[in-house]
Amino acid sequence: MELALGFLTFGTLGFVAVFGYLSTRAMEEMRNNPTEKSALSRDGIAERRARTSPQVSN
């Protein structure tokens, strides 16, 4: 019984650690990816407006 409890405990801790690591890597990759930002983000709407507004040159 104690052996099974040890496997379950460390298996769960290992799963959580691996899941957290993979989640962090995926978020870093998304953050560094130069794709178009969502219009719901703070700087996403400004980025879209700058891209669609006519550029005024002096």
N, C-alpha and C positions, 0 to 999 in steps of 0.2 A: 504494500500500500504506500509506504514512504517513497519507494522508488518511482512509482507512477506519479505521485504528487510532485516529485523533483522534476521529472520530465515535463509535466504540464506547466510547472512554474517557469522553468528556464526556457521552455519552448515558447510560451506566451511572451516572455520578456524579449527573447530573440526576434520573434515576429514583429513586435512593436518597434524594436530598434531598426530592423531592416525596412519596415514600412515608413518610418520617419525619415530615414536616410534617402530612400527612393523619392519620397514626396518632396524633400528639400532639393534634391537634384533636379527634379522636374520643374519646380518653381524657379530655380536659378536659370534653367534653360529658357523658360518662357520669358523671364525678365530680360535676358540678354538677347533675345530673338528680335531682329529689327522689323517685325511685321507691323501691320496697321493696328493701332490701339483702338480700344472700344470707345465709342462716343460717350459712354457713361463714366469714363475715367476723367480725372481732373484735367489732364493735359491732352486727352484724346480729342475733345471737341475743338480745342484751340488748334490742334494739329490739322484737323479736317478743314477748319475755316481758312487756315493759312494756305492750304493746298488748293482750295476751290476759289479763293478770292483773287481778283486780277492783281497782278504785281504792278505797282506804280514805280516807274523809273524816272529819275531826274536828269 
